[in-house]
Amino acid sequence: MIFMPAVVQAVPGDDFTVYAYCNDGAVRLVDIKPLIALGGVFAPLADLDFFRDRLTILNDTVAWDIIGNRDPTACVDLDADRIFTEAPVVADPLEDKRVS
């Protein structure tokens, strides 16, 4: 069986970062600032409210819902393979906030 990387939850972090909760159980920290610097399709992410409010999961990865209708073809999404291979694994930032 071939493992298909997927992101199951995305939580905005500080300074244009995203905590990507992955289907292998790891939490990876994705820095979006280099993409924002590229402009183009990533330009809307420079608005902090847009960055946080439109962050979601579409196409099994971190995405921003551009239009607001959850259309998987009208989003800015990141390559899940790159998240798995390039983003560092970090501690779950929500771990201490969970109710026991």
C-alpha positions as CSV (number, residue, x, y, z in Angstrom):
1,M,0.0,0.0,0.0
2,I,1.3,3.5,-0.9
3,F,1.2,6.2,1.7
4,M,-0.5,9.3,0.5
5,P,0.5,12.4,2.6
6,A,-2.4,14.5,3.7
7,V,-3.1,17.3,6.1
8,V,-6.1,16.8,8.3
9,Q,-6.1,20.1,10.3
10,A,-4.5,23.5,9.9
11,V,-4.1,26.1,12.7
12,P,-2.7,29.5,12.1
13,G,0.5,30.3,14.1
14,D,2.3,33.5,14.7
15,D,4.1,35.5,12.0
16,F,2.4,33.9,9.0
17,T,3.0,30.3,10.0
18,V,0.7,27.3,9.9
19,Y,0.6,24.3,12.1
20,A,-0.2,21.4,9.7
21,Y,-1.6,18.3,11.4
22,C,-0.7,15.4,9.2
23,N,-2.1,12.0,8.6
24,D,1.1,10.4,9.9
25,G,0.4,11.9,13.3
26,A,3.0,14.6,13.1
27,V,2.5,18.3,13.4
28,R,4.6,20.3,11.0
29,L,5.3,24.1,11.1
30,V,5.0,25.7,7.7
31,D,6.4,29.2,7.2
32,I,4.3,31.0,4.6
33,K,6.4,34.2,4.5
34,P,8.6,33.1,1.5
35,L,5.5,32.3,-0.5
36,I,3.9,35.7,0.3
37,A,7.1,37.3,-0.9
38,L,6.6,35.7,-4.3
39,G,3.3,37.6,-4.7
40,G,1.0,36.4,-7.5
41,V,-1.5,33.9,-6.2
42,F,0.0,34.2,-2.8
43,A,-0.4,38.0,-2.5
44,P,-3.8,37.8,-0.7
45,L,-2.1,35.9,2.1
46,A,-0.2,39.0,3.1
47,D,-3.4,40.3,4.7
48,L,-3.4,38.8,8.2
49,D,-7.1,38.7,8.6
50,F,-7.4,36.8,5.2
51,F,-4.6,34.6,6.2
52,R,-6.2,33.5,9.4
53,D,-9.9,33.6,8.4
54,R,-9.6,31.7,5.1
55,L,-7.2,29.1,6.3
56,T,-8.7,25.6,5.8
57,I,-8.1,22.2,4.4
58,L,-9.0,21.6,0.8
59,N,-7.5,18.9,-1.5
60,D,-6.1,17.2,1.6
61,T,-3.7,20.0,2.3
62,V,-3.3,23.5,3.8
63,A,-5.3,25.9,1.7
64,W,-6.9,29.3,1.7
65,D,-10.5,29.5,0.4
66,I,-10.3,32.5,-2.0
67,I,-13.9,32.9,-2.8
68,G,-15.4,31.6,0.5
69,N,-17.4,28.8,-1.0
70,R,-15.0,25.9,-0.3
71,D,-14.5,25.2,-4.0
72,P,-11.4,23.1,-4.2
73,T,-10.6,24.6,-7.6
74,A,-10.8,28.2,-6.3
75,C,-8.2,28.1,-3.6
76,V,-4.5,28.6,-2.9
77,D,-3.3,25.3,-1.7
78,L,0.1,23.9,-0.7
79,D,1.7,20.7,-2.0
80,A,1.2,18.1,0.8
81,D,4.4,16.3,-0.3
82,R,6.5,19.4,0.2
83,I,4.9,20.0,3.7
84,F,5.9,16.4,4.6
85,T,9.4,16.7,3.3
86,E,10.3,20.3,4.0
87,A,8.4,21.6,7.1
88,P,9.9,20.7,10.4
89,V,8.0,18.5,12.9
90,V,7.2,20.4,16.0
91,A,5.3,19.9,19.3
92,D,1.5,20.3,19.1
93,P,0.8,23.9,20.1
94,L,-2.7,22.9,21.2
95,E,-1.5,20.1,23.5
96,D,-1.5,22.2,26.7
97,K,-4.9,23.8,25.8
98,R,-6.8,20.4,25.6
99,V,-9.1,19.6,28.4
100,S,-8.3,16.4,30.2
